[in-house]
Amino acid sequence: MPLRYIQIQPLFRKKINFLINLIKAAKVIRRLLLYLRFMKIILQQVYPSFLDKELINHSQIWTKELCFSAGENIQIVAPSGSGKTSLIYFLYGLRNDYEGNIFFDEKNIRSFSPEDWATYRSEKISIMFQDLRLFPQLNGAENIEIKRALQPFHNTVEMINMAKDLGIQNKLQQKTETCSYGEKQRIATVRSLQQPFEFLLMDEPFSHLDEVNRQKSMQLLQEEATRRNAGIILADLKPIEFFKPHRTLYL
């Protein structure tokens, strides 16, 4: 082997190691930038002004200092009457009868204008209500299309494929007033994914689904959230065994 090759080899190895370390550092920086860029929800000493003090004192959320970041899955376990739905409504700006402060990206939501809420609800926060809020005289596709048309994220073909994944493709042309509640929940699940979001708020989303459909729905939701680096805040009466939360908090 030529002497010249032997002398160059260690230098070449150092350059390779340098490039590998540079790539690793770039990945770390990218993750940091993603963390800093994406939306955060901060709760500061928040609790419902109408809730019994005993329930507030035993909560891991009420009166605490909490930060939820996009990309994080949060499971909230709450018995009836502990303010579960109220918390979802606080975060979506539908109620403000609480003490303390809630911040989106360091902005106190108490100061939000209707235009601010319209922006966040169309671009940063999607929701699946416990009562679903479907239009009974519209069919499944029309209910989904309302959300998609206002601020589209998926095209029609992708929407139909989601419906197929959840076994409701044959309900797309059927009025939702004639669908079972479980079918309505799956329609509402698909609808919640049609807009851009950094957080998806969900209030008992699988209450009327069997085990197989619960798992299919959860899989679709988590795949979509991962694809967008979005967070899920899921509130339910008990832990969802097939949900993969980063944190579980008891309300």
C-alpha positions in Angstrom: 0.0 0.0 0.0 1.5 3.4 -0.9 2.8 5.5 2.0 0.8 8.5 0.8 -2.5 6.5 1.3 -1.5 5.5 4.8 -0.8 9.1 5.8 -4.1 10.5 4.4 -6.3 7.8 5.9 -6.4 9.2 9.5 -7.2 12.7 8.2 -10.0 11.3 6.1 -11.4 9.5 9.1 -11.4 12.7 11.2 -13.3 14.5 8.4 -15.9 11.7 8.3 -16.3 11.9 12.1 -16.6 15.7 12.0 -19.4 15.4 9.3 -21.2 12.8 11.4 -21.1 15.0 14.5 -22.3 17.9 12.4 -25.3 16.0 11.2 -26.2 14.9 14.7 -25.9 18.5 15.9 -28.2 19.7 13.0 -30.8 17.1 14.0 -30.8 18.4 17.6 -31.1 22.0 16.5 -34.0 21.1 14.2 -35.8 19.4 17.0 -35.2 22.5 19.2 -36.5 24.8 16.5 -39.6 22.7 16.0 -40.2 22.8 19.8 -39.9 26.5 19.9 -41.9 27.2 16.8 -45.0 25.1 17.5 -47.9 26.2 19.7 -47.9 25.9 23.5 -50.9 26.0 25.8 -50.1 27.3 29.3 -52.5 27.0 32.3 -51.7 29.2 35.3 -53.8 28.5 38.4 -56.9 27.8 36.3 -60.0 26.4 37.9 -63.8 26.7 37.2 -65.3 29.4 39.3 -68.4 27.2 39.9 -66.7 23.9 40.9 -66.7 22.5 44.5 -63.5 23.2 46.3 -63.0 19.6 47.3 -62.8 18.6 43.6 -60.4 21.4 42.9 -58.1 20.5 45.7 -57.7 16.9 44.5 -57.1 17.8 40.9 -53.8 17.5 39.0 -54.9 20.3 36.7 -57.0 22.8 38.5 -54.9 25.5 40.3 -51.7 24.0 38.9 -49.0 25.4 36.5 -49.0 23.4 33.3 -47.6 23.6 29.8 -48.8 21.5 26.9 -46.7 21.6 23.7 -47.7 20.7 20.2 -46.5 17.2 19.4 -47.4 16.0 23.0 -50.3 13.6 23.7 -52.1 14.5 26.9 -54.7 12.1 28.5 -57.1 13.7 31.0 -59.0 11.3 33.2 -62.0 12.8 34.9 -65.1 11.5 36.6 -68.5 13.1 35.8 -68.9 16.5 37.4 -65.2 17.3 37.7 -65.2 19.9 34.9 -63.9 17.8 32.0 -66.1 19.3 29.4 -65.7 22.7 30.9 -61.9 22.4 30.5 -62.3 21.6 26.8 -64.7 24.6 26.4 -62.2 26.9 28.2 -59.5 25.8 25.8 -61.7 26.3 22.8 -62.9 29.7 24.0 -66.6 28.7 24.4 -66.6 29.5 28.2 -64.7 31.9 30.3 -66.2 31.3 33.8 -62.8 30.3 35.3 -60.2 31.8 37.6 -56.6 32.0 36.6 -55.1 32.4 33.1 -54.8 30.4 29.9 -52.1 31.4 27.4 -51.7 30.4 23.8 -48.2 31.2 22.6 -47.8 33.6 25.5 -51.0 35.4 24.6 -53.7 35.5 27.3 -56.9 34.1 25.7 -59.0 36.5 27.8 -57.8 39.3 25.5 -58.6 37.4 22.3 -60.9 39.2 19.8 -63.4 37.2 17.7 -60.9 37.5 14.8 -58.2 35.9 17.1 -60.4 33.0 17.9 -61.4 32.5 14.3 -57.7 32.2 13.4 -56.9 29.8 16.1 -60.0 27.6 15.5 -59.3 27.5 11.7 -55.5 27.0 11.8 -54.3 25.8 15.2 -57.0 24.0 17.1 -59.5 21.4 16.0 -62.1 19.8 18.3 -64.4 16.8 18.6 -67.3 17.8 20.9 -68.8 15.2 23.2 -72.2 16.0 21.6 -70.6 15.9 18.2 -72.6 18.9 16.7 -73.4 17.3 13.4 -76.1 18.8 11.2 -78.8 16.1 11.2 -80.4 17.1 7.8 -77.0 16.8 6.1 -75.4 13.6 5.0 -72.1 12.3 6.4 -70.0 13.7 3.5 -71.7 17.2 3.7 -71.0 17.4 7.5 -67.3 16.5 6.8 -67.1 18.8 3.8 -68.2 21.9 5.8 -65.0 21.7 7.9 -62.8 20.8 4.9 -64.2 23.6 2.7 -63.6 26.3 5.3 -59.9 25.5 5.8 -58.9 22.5 3.8 -56.0 20.3 4.8 -57.0 17.0 3.0 -58.5 16.6 -0.4 -61.7 14.8 -1.1 -60.0 11.5 -1.9 -58.1 11.5 1.4 -61.3 12.2 3.2 -63.1 9.3 1.6 -60.1 7.0 2.4 -60.4 8.0 6.1 -64.1 7.1 6.0 -63.2 3.7 4.5 -60.6 3.2 7.2 -63.3 3.7 9.9 -65.9 1.7 8.0 -68.4 4.5 7.3 -67.9 5.0 3.6 -71.5 3.8 3.1 -72.7 6.5 5.5 -71.3 9.4 3.5 -74.5 9.8 1.4 -76.8 9.1 4.3 -78.4 11.8 6.5 -76.7 11.7 9.9 -80.1 11.8 11.7 -80.5 8.2 10.6 -77.0 7.1 11.7 -76.3 5.4 15.0 -74.4 7.4 17.6 -71.3 5.3 17.0 -71.5 6.0 13.3 -71.9 9.7 14.1 -68.8 9.6 16.3 -66.8 8.2 13.4 -68.1 10.9 11.1 -67.1 13.5 13.6 -63.7 11.9 13.9 -63.1 12.3 10.2 -64.4 15.8 10.2 -62.0 16.9 13.0 -59.1 15.9 10.8 -60.0 18.0 7.7 -58.5 21.3 8.9 -55.0 22.3 9.9 -54.3 22.0 13.6 -51.5 21.9 16.2 -53.8 20.7 18.9 -56.8 18.4 18.7 -59.2 18.6 21.6 -61.4 15.5 22.2 -64.2 15.0 24.8 -65.2 11.3 25.2 -64.7 10.6 21.5 -65.2 6.8 21.7 -68.1 6.5 24.1 -70.4 4.6 21.7 -67.8 2.6 19.8 -66.9 -1.1 20.2 -63.4 -2.1 20.9 -62.4 -2.6 17.2 -63.7 0.7 16.1 -62.2 2.5 19.1 -58.8 1.2 18.1 -59.2 2.1 14.5 -60.3 5.6 15.3 -57.5 6.1 17.8 -54.9 4.8 15.3 -56.1 7.3 12.6 -56.1 10.2 15.0 -52.6 9.4 16.3 -51.2 8.9 12.8 -52.6 12.3 11.7 -51.3 14.0 14.8 -47.8 12.5 14.3 -47.8 13.5 10.7 -48.4 17.2 11.7 -46.3 17.2 14.8 -49.6 18.1 16.6 -50.7 17.4 20.1 -53.9 15.6 21.3 -55.7 16.5 24.5 -58.1 13.7 25.1 -60.5 13.8 28.0 -62.4 10.7 29.1 -64.0 9.1 32.1 -61.2 6.5 32.3 -57.8 5.8 30.7 -57.9 4.8 27.1 -55.7 1.7 27.0 -54.7 2.0 23.3 -54.0 5.8 23.5 -50.2 6.5 23.8 -50.0 9.6 26.0 -46.9 11.4 27.0 -48.7 12.4 30.2 -51.8 11.3 32.0 -53.4 13.8 34.4 -56.3 13.2 36.7 -58.8 16.0 36.9 
